Amino acid sequence: LVTCGFFTNYGFDASVAIIFLPLISGYKLIISKELSSMDISEISNFIEKNQINFINCAQILNLLKDDITSLKYLITGGEKPDKTVVDNLLNKNISIYQEYG
């Protein structure tokens, strides 16, 4: 079972896809409190505690800690991500997809 994490404000237009695509695909969706109110440790702990392996969140790429083991897929967009962060995630066999930007 694919477990998706939701960190985006539901008022953001992209949240429609972030919420409904996992659900209509039969995936499990775990909703967190809004990302802007979470620190880096909370984000990483939330991902690991809930065994989240799929995230679609433009804002999260540069906030992930190195010790996350459950994450397998990450969709991001917007600002250019830090190359060191991307290389680290790719070395952990995490697939990263650039959605826009």
Sequence and secondary structure as in RCSB ss.txt:
>XXXX:A:sequence
LVTCGFFTNYGFDASVAIIFLPLISGYKLIISKELSSMDISEISNFIEKNQINFINCAQILNLLKDDITSLKYLI
TGGEKPDKTVVDNLLNKNISIYQEYG
>XXXX:A:secstr
  EEEE S TTSTTHHHHHHHHHHTT EEEE S GGG  HHHHHHHHHHTT  EEE TTSGGG  TT  S  EEE
EESS   HHHHHHHHHTT EEEEEE 
